[in-house]
């Protein structure tokens, strides 16, 4: 596996199971999630109105936007509840040692 394009975004200890954190990488706002020990990453800004998804709530594999309660599937980025209709971008994520890395691509 090539290491090209992978960027460290956090330490594994920064993210508890069932939680989400927001990070800024190369000028992009990214949300990183731990769902049952599995890591995921999406854009951190809601596609409906400017709000940080990392300020929202993770529930059954979805992130709920704190502004208007729209929801997105963390794994696919798909909008799952109104008023959100446009998906959020997802990113490949991996753990290397104690580092969480995403591939911006």
Chimera marker file (.cmm) of the C-alpha trace (Angstrom):
<marker_set name="trace">
<marker id="1" x="0.000" y="0.000" z="0.000" r="1" g="1" b="0" radius="0.5"/>
<marker id="2" x="1.424" y="3.362" z="-1.015" r="1" g="1" b="0" radius="0.5"/>
<marker id="3" x="1.804" y="6.058" z="1.626" r="1" g="1" b="0" radius="0.5"/>
<marker id="4" x="1.297" y="8.790" z="-0.974" r="1" g="1" b="0" radius="0.5"/>
<marker id="5" x="-1.534" y="11.183" z="-0.128" r="1" g="1" b="0" radius="0.5"/>
<marker id="6" x="-2.018" y="9.968" z="3.465" r="1" g="1" b="0" radius="0.5"/>
<marker id="7" x="-1.960" y="12.709" z="6.120" r="1" g="1" b="0" radius="0.5"/>
<marker id="8" x="-1.897" y="12.365" z="9.918" r="1" g="1" b="0" radius="0.5"/>
<marker id="9" x="-4.965" y="14.047" z="11.418" r="1" g="1" b="0" radius="0.5"/>
<marker id="10" x="-5.017" y="12.941" z="15.062" r="1" g="1" b="0" radius="0.5"/>
<marker id="11" x="-3.666" y="10.535" z="17.641" r="1" g="1" b="0" radius="0.5"/>
<marker id="12" x="-5.784" y="7.427" z="18.240" r="1" g="1" b="0" radius="0.5"/>
<marker id="13" x="-6.177" y="8.476" z="21.866" r="1" g="1" b="0" radius="0.5"/>
<marker id="14" x="-7.886" y="11.721" z="20.763" r="1" g="1" b="0" radius="0.5"/>
<marker id="15" x="-10.983" y="9.829" z="19.593" r="1" g="1" b="0" radius="0.5"/>
<marker id="16" x="-13.133" y="7.737" z="21.923" r="1" g="1" b="0" radius="0.5"/>
<marker id="17" x="-15.465" y="4.975" z="20.721" r="1" g="1" b="0" radius="0.5"/>
<marker id="18" x="-18.768" y="6.382" z="19.461" r="1" g="1" b="0" radius="0.5"/>
<marker id="19" x="-17.346" y="9.915" z="19.228" r="1" g="1" b="0" radius="0.5"/>
<marker id="20" x="-16.550" y="12.424" z="16.479" r="1" g="1" b="0" radius="0.5"/>
<marker id="21" x="-13.811" y="15.066" z="16.375" r="1" g="1" b="0" radius="0.5"/>
<marker id="22" x="-13.215" y="17.918" z="13.947" r="1" g="1" b="0" radius="0.5"/>
<marker id="23" x="-9.795" y="18.575" z="12.437" r="1" g="1" b="0" radius="0.5"/>
<marker id="24" x="-8.423" y="20.913" z="9.787" r="1" g="1" b="0" radius="0.5"/>
<marker id="25" x="-6.109" y="19.334" z="7.222" r="1" g="1" b="0" radius="0.5"/>
<marker id="26" x="-4.631" y="21.233" z="4.273" r="1" g="1" b="0" radius="0.5"/>
<marker id="27" x="-7.338" y="23.859" z="4.713" r="1" g="1" b="0" radius="0.5"/>
<marker id="28" x="-10.155" y="21.291" z="4.699" r="1" g="1" b="0" radius="0.5"/>
<marker id="29" x="-12.505" y="20.812" z="7.646" r="1" g="1" b="0" radius="0.5"/>
<marker id="30" x="-12.762" y="17.069" z="8.305" r="1" g="1" b="0" radius="0.5"/>
<marker id="31" x="-14.808" y="15.074" z="10.822" r="1" g="1" b="0" radius="0.5"/>
<marker id="32" x="-13.268" y="11.812" z="12.080" r="1" g="1" b="0" radius="0.5"/>
<marker id="33" x="-15.490" y="9.166" z="13.675" r="1" g="1" b="0" radius="0.5"/>
<marker id="34" x="-15.050" y="6.002" z="15.741" r="1" g="1" b="0" radius="0.5"/>
<marker id="35" x="-17.976" y="3.629" z="15.198" r="1" g="1" b="0" radius="0.5"/>
<marker id="36" x="-17.462" y="0.523" z="17.300" r="1" g="1" b="0" radius="0.5"/>
<marker id="37" x="-13.705" y="0.792" z="16.949" r="1" g="1" b="0" radius="0.5"/>
<marker id="38" x="-13.846" y="1.348" z="13.169" r="1" g="1" b="0" radius="0.5"/>
<marker id="39" x="-12.639" y="4.706" z="11.835" r="1" g="1" b="0" radius="0.5"/>
<marker id="40" x="-14.389" y="6.904" z="9.264" r="1" g="1" b="0" radius="0.5"/>
<marker id="41" x="-13.849" y="10.433" z="7.931" r="1" g="1" b="0" radius="0.5"/>
<marker id="42" x="-16.128" y="12.908" z="6.144" r="1" g="1" b="0" radius="0.5"/>
<marker id="43" x="-16.272" y="16.609" z="5.415" r="1" g="1" b="0" radius="0.5"/>
<marker id="44" x="-17.071" y="18.425" z="8.658" r="1" g="1" b="0" radius="0.5"/>
<marker id="45" x="-19.430" y="20.995" z="7.131" r="1" g="1" b="0" radius="0.5"/>
<marker id="46" x="-23.115" y="20.237" z="6.525" r="1" g="1" b="0" radius="0.5"/>
<marker id="47" x="-24.191" y="20.503" z="2.864" r="1" g="1" b="0" radius="0.5"/>
<marker id="48" x="-27.489" y="22.182" z="3.843" r="1" g="1" b="0" radius="0.5"/>
<marker id="49" x="-26.230" y="25.178" z="5.829" r="1" g="1" b="0" radius="0.5"/>
<marker id="50" x="-22.885" y="26.018" z="7.391" r="1" g="1" b="0" radius="0.5"/>
<marker id="51" x="-22.608" y="23.979" z="10.559" r="1" g="1" b="0" radius="0.5"/>
<marker id="52" x="-19.852" y="21.758" z="11.899" r="1" g="1" b="0" radius="0.5"/>
<marker id="53" x="-20.971" y="18.133" z="11.922" r="1" g="1" b="0" radius="0.5"/>
<marker id="54" x="-18.369" y="17.416" z="14.609" r="1" g="1" b="0" radius="0.5"/>
<marker id="55" x="-20.561" y="19.536" z="16.926" r="1" g="1" b="0" radius="0.5"/>
<marker id="56" x="-23.449" y="17.137" z="16.209" r="1" g="1" b="0" radius="0.5"/>
<marker id="57" x="-24.430" y="13.717" z="17.533" r="1" g="1" b="0" radius="0.5"/>
<marker id="58" x="-23.400" y="10.262" z="16.345" r="1" g="1" b="0" radius="0.5"/>
<marker id="59" x="-26.309" y="7.803" z="16.430" r="1" g="1" b="0" radius="0.5"/>
<marker id="60" x="-26.478" y="4.344" z="14.822" r="1" g="1" b="0" radius="0.5"/>
<marker id="61" x="-23.833" y="5.128" z="12.205" r="1" g="1" b="0" radius="0.5"/>
<marker id="62" x="-25.218" y="8.557" z="11.332" r="1" g="1" b="0" radius="0.5"/>
<marker id="63" x="-24.118" y="12.076" z="12.225" r="1" g="1" b="0" radius="0.5"/>
<marker id="64" x="-26.874" y="14.542" z="13.073" r="1" g="1" b="0" radius="0.5"/>
<marker id="65" x="-26.191" y="18.158" z="12.186" r="1" g="1" b="0" radius="0.5"/>
<marker id="66" x="-26.523" y="20.437" z="15.213" r="1" g="1" b="0" radius="0.5"/>
<marker id="67" x="-28.205" y="23.216" z="13.207" r="1" g="1" b="0" radius="0.5"/>
<marker id="68" x="-31.333" y="21.718" z="11.580" r="1" g="1" b="0" radius="0.5"/>
<marker id="69" x="-31.115" y="18.033" z="12.641" r="1" g="1" b="0" radius="0.5"/>
<marker id="70" x="-30.361" y="16.754" z="9.137" r="1" g="1" b="0" radius="0.5"/>
<marker id="71" x="-28.476" y="13.465" z="9.109" r="1" g="1" b="0" radius="0.5"/>
<marker id="72" x="-25.747" y="11.771" z="7.070" r="1" g="1" b="0" radius="0.5"/>
<marker id="73" x="-24.540" y="8.179" z="6.889" r="1" g="1" b="0" radius="0.5"/>
<marker id="74" x="-20.969" y="8.308" z="8.213" r="1" g="1" b="0" radius="0.5"/>
<marker id="75" x="-19.797" y="5.387" z="6.036" r="1" g="1" b="0" radius="0.5"/>
<marker id="76" x="-21.215" y="6.521" z="2.669" r="1" g="1" b="0" radius="0.5"/>
<marker id="77" x="-21.747" y="10.257" z="3.202" r="1" g="1" b="0" radius="0.5"/>
<marker id="78" x="-25.349" y="9.942" z="1.968" r="1" g="1" b="0" radius="0.5"/>
<marker id="79" x="-27.910" y="12.411" z="3.299" r="1" g="1" b="0" radius="0.5"/>
<marker id="80" x="-30.453" y="10.378" z="5.290" r="1" g="1" b="0" radius="0.5"/>
<marker id="81" x="-32.805" y="12.973" z="6.820" r="1" g="1" b="0" radius="0.5"/>
<marker id="82" x="-34.175" y="16.348" z="5.708" r="1" g="1" b="0" radius="0.5"/>
<marker id="83" x="-33.422" y="19.121" z="5.268" r="1" g="1" b="0" radius="0.5"/>
<marker id="84" x="-30.170" y="17.591" z="3.964" r="1" g="1" b="0" radius="0.5"/>
<marker id="85" x="-30.315" y="16.253" z="0.407" r="1" g="1" b="0" radius="0.5"/>
<marker id="86" x="-26.719" y="16.519" z="-0.822" r="1" g="1" b="0" radius="0.5"/>
<marker id="87" x="-24.162" y="13.954" z="0.367" r="1" g="1" b="0" radius="0.5"/>
<marker id="88" x="-20.984" y="14.869" z="2.225" r="1" g="1" b="0" radius="0.5"/>
<marker id="89" x="-17.593" y="13.755" z="0.931" r="1" g="1" b="0" radius="0.5"/>
<marker id="90" x="-16.015" y="10.746" z="2.615" r="1" g="1" b="0" radius="0.5"/>
<marker id="91" x="-12.296" y="9.984" z="2.906" r="1" g="1" b="0" radius="0.5"/>
<marker id="92" x="-10.304" y="6.773" z="3.276" r="1" g="1" b="0" radius="0.5"/>
<marker id="93" x="-9.009" y="6.518" z="6.841" r="1" g="1" b="0" radius="0.5"/>
<marker id="94" x="-6.512" y="4.218" z="8.513" r="1" g="1" b="0" radius="0.5"/>
<marker id="95" x="-4.629" y="3.777" z="11.765" r="1" g="1" b="0" radius="0.5"/>
<marker id="96" x="-0.836" y="3.562" z="11.644" r="1" g="1" b="0" radius="0.5"/>
<marker id="97" x="0.588" y="2.925" z="15.103" r="1" g="1" b="0" radius="0.5"/>
<marker id="98" x="-1.064" y="5.562" z="17.306" r="1" g="1" b="0" radius="0.5"/>
<marker id="99" x="-1.794" y="7.880" z="14.362" r="1" g="1" b="0" radius="0.5"/>
<marker id="100" x="-5.085" y="8.333" z="12.523" r="1" g="1" b="0" radius="0.5"/>
<marker id="101" x="-4.456" y="9.175" z="8.877" r="1" g="1" b="0" radius="0.5"/>
<marker id="102" x="-6.770" y="10.133" z="6.038" r="1" g="1" b="0" radius="0.5"/>
<marker id="103" x="-6.189" y="10.173" z="2.296" r="1" g="1" b="0" radius="0.5"/>
<marker id="104" x="-7.224" y="13.512" z="0.857" r="1" g="1" b="0" radius="0.5"/>
<marker id="105" x="-7.026" y="12.451" z="-2.805" r="1" g="1" b="0" radius="0.5"/>
<link id1="1" id2="2" r="1" g="1" b="0" radius="0.2"/>
<link id1="2" id2="3" r="1" g="1" b="0" radius="0.2"/>
<link id1="3" id2="4" r="1" g="1" b="0" radius="0.2"/>
<link id1="4" id2="5" r="1" g="1" b="0" radius="0.2"/>
<link id1="5" id2="6" r="1" g="1" b="0" radius="0.2"/>
<link id1="6" id2="7" r="1" g="1" b="0" radius="0.2"/>
<link id1="7" id2="8" r="1" g="1" b="0" radius="0.2"/>
<link id1="8" id2="9" r="1" g="1" b="0" radius="0.2"/>
<link id1="9" id2="10" r="1" g="1" b="0" radius="0.2"/>
<link id1="10" id2="11" r="1" g="1" b="0" radius="0.2"/>
<link id1="11" id2="12" r="1" g="1" b="0" radius="0.2"/>
<link id1="12" id2="13" r="1" g="1" b="0" radius="0.2"/>
<link id1="13" id2="14" r="1" g="1" b="0" radius="0.2"/>
<link id1="14" id2="15" r="1" g="1" b="0" radius="0.2"/>
<link id1="15" id2="16" r="1" g="1" b="0" radius="0.2"/>
<link id1="16" id2="17" r="1" g="1" b="0" radius="0.2"/>
<link id1="17" id2="18" r="1" g="1" b="0" radius="0.2"/>
<link id1="18" id2="19" r="1" g="1" b="0" radius="0.2"/>
<link id1="19" id2="20" r="1" g="1" b="0" radius="0.2"/>
<link id1="20" id2="21" r="1" g="1" b="0" radius="0.2"/>
<link id1="21" id2="22" r="1" g="1" b="0" radius="0.2"/>
<link id1="22" id2="23" r="1" g="1" b="0" radius="0.2"/>
<link id1="23" id2="24" r="1" g="1" b="0" radius="0.2"/>
<link id1="24" id2="25" r="1" g="1" b="0" radius="0.2"/>
<link id1="25" id2="26" r="1" g="1" b="0" radius="0.2"/>
<link id1="26" id2="27" r="1" g="1" b="0" radius="0.2"/>
<link id1="27" id2="28" r="1" g="1" b="0" radius="0.2"/>
<link id1="28" id2="29" r="1" g="1" b="0" radius="0.2"/>
<link id1="29" id2="30" r="1" g="1" b="0" radius="0.2"/>
<link id1="30" id2="31" r="1" g="1" b="0" radius="0.2"/>
<link id1="31" id2="32" r="1" g="1" b="0" radius="0.2"/>
<link id1="32" id2="33" r="1" g="1" b="0" radius="0.2"/>
<link id1="33" id2="34" r="1" g="1" b="0" radius="0.2"/>
<link id1="34" id2="35" r="1" g="1" b="0" radius="0.2"/>
<link id1="35" id2="36" r="1" g="1" b="0" radius="0.2"/>
<link id1="36" id2="37" r="1" g="1" b="0" radius="0.2"/>
<link id1="37" id2="38" r="1" g="1" b="0" radius="0.2"/>
<link id1="38" id2="39" r="1" g="1" b="0" radius="0.2"/>
<link id1="39" id2="40" r="1" g="1" b="0" radius="0.2"/>
<link id1="40" id2="41" r="1" g="1" b="0" radius="0.2"/>
<link id1="41" id2="42" r="1" g="1" b="0" radius="0.2"/>
<link id1="42" id2="43" r="1" g="1" b="0" radius="0.2"/>
<link id1="43" id2="44" r="1" g="1" b="0" radius="0.2"/>
<link id1="44" id2="45" r="1" g="1" b="0" radius="0.2"/>
<link id1="45" id2="46" r="1" g="1" b="0" radius="0.2"/>
<link id1="46" id2="47" r="1" g="1" b="0" radius="0.2"/>
<link id1="47" id2="48" r="1" g="1" b="0" radius="0.2"/>
<link id1="48" id2="49" r="1" g="1" b="0" radius="0.2"/>
<link id1="49" id2="50" r="1" g="1" b="0" radius="0.2"/>
<link id1="50" id2="51" r="1" g="1" b="0" radius="0.2"/>
<link id1="51" id2="52" r="1" g="1" b="0" radius="0.2"/>
<link id1="52" id2="53" r="1" g="1" b="0" radius="0.2"/>
<link id1="53" id2="54" r="1" g="1" b="0" radius="0.2"/>
<link id1="54" id2="55" r="1" g="1" b="0" radius="0.2"/>
<link id1="55" id2="56" r="1" g="1" b="0" radius="0.2"/>
<link id1="56" id2="57" r="1" g="1" b="0" radius="0.2"/>
<link id1="57" id2="58" r="1" g="1" b="0" radius="0.2"/>
<link id1="58" id2="59" r="1" g="1" b="0" radius="0.2"/>
<link id1="59" id2="60" r="1" g="1" b="0" radius="0.2"/>
<link id1="60" id2="61" r="1" g="1" b="0" radius="0.2"/>
<link id1="61" id2="62" r="1" g="1" b="0" radius="0.2"/>
<link id1="62" id2="63" r="1" g="1" b="0" radius="0.2"/>
<link id1="63" id2="64" r="1" g="1" b="0" radius="0.2"/>
<link id1="64" id2="65" r="1" g="1" b="0" radius="0.2"/>
<link id1="65" id2="66" r="1" g="1" b="0" radius="0.2"/>
<link id1="66" id2="67" r="1" g="1" b="0" radius="0.2"/>
<link id1="67" id2="68" r="1" g="1" b="0" radius="0.2"/>
<link id1="68" id2="69" r="1" g="1" b="0" radius="0.2"/>
<link id1="69" id2="70" r="1" g="1" b="0" radius="0.2"/>
<link id1="70" id2="71" r="1" g="1" b="0" radius="0.2"/>
<link id1="71" id2="72" r="1" g="1" b="0" radius="0.2"/>
<link id1="72" id2="73" r="1" g="1" b="0" radius="0.2"/>
<link id1="73" id2="74" r="1" g="1" b="0" radius="0.2"/>
<link id1="74" id2="75" r="1" g="1" b="0" radius="0.2"/>
<link id1="75" id2="76" r="1" g="1" b="0" radius="0.2"/>
<link id1="76" id2="77" r="1" g="1" b="0" radius="0.2"/>
<link id1="77" id2="78" r="1" g="1" b="0" radius="0.2"/>
<link id1="78" id2="79" r="1" g="1" b="0" radius="0.2"/>
<link id1="79" id2="80" r="1" g="1" b="0" radius="0.2"/>
<link id1="80" id2="81" r="1" g="1" b="0" radius="0.2"/>
<link id1="81" id2="82" r="1" g="1" b="0" radius="0.2"/>
<link id1="82" id2="83" r="1" g="1" b="0" radius="0.2"/>
<link id1="83" id2="84" r="1" g="1" b="0" radius="0.2"/>
<link id1="84" id2="85" r="1" g="1" b="0" radius="0.2"/>
<link id1="85" id2="86" r="1" g="1" b="0" radius="0.2"/>
<link id1="86" id2="87" r="1" g="1" b="0" radius="0.2"/>
<link id1="87" id2="88" r="1" g="1" b="0" radius="0.2"/>
<link id1="88" id2="89" r="1" g="1" b="0" radius="0.2"/>
<link id1="89" id2="90" r="1" g="1" b="0" radius="0.2"/>
<link id1="90" id2="91" r="1" g="1" b="0" radius="0.2"/>
<link id1="91" id2="92" r="1" g="1" b="0" radius="0.2"/>
<link id1="92" id2="93" r="1" g="1" b="0" radius="0.2"/>
<link id1="93" id2="94" r="1" g="1" b="0" radius="0.2"/>
<link id1="94" id2="95" r="1" g="1" b="0" radius="0.2"/>
<link id1="95" id2="96" r="1" g="1" b="0" radius="0.2"/>
<link id1="96" id2="97" r="1" g="1" b="0" radius="0.2"/>
<link id1="97" id2="98" r="1" g="1" b="0" radius="0.2"/>
<link id1="98" id2="99" r="1" g="1" b="0" radius="0.2"/>
<link id1="99" id2="100" r="1" g="1" b="0" radius="0.2"/>
<link id1="100" id2="101" r="1" g="1" b="0" radius="0.2"/>
<link id1="101" id2="102" r="1" g="1" b="0" radius="0.2"/>
<link id1="102" id2="103" r="1" g="1" b="0" radius="0.2"/>
<link id1="103" id2="104" r="1" g="1" b="0" radius="0.2"/>
<link id1="104" id2="105" r="1" g="1" b="0" radius="0.2"/>
</marker_set>
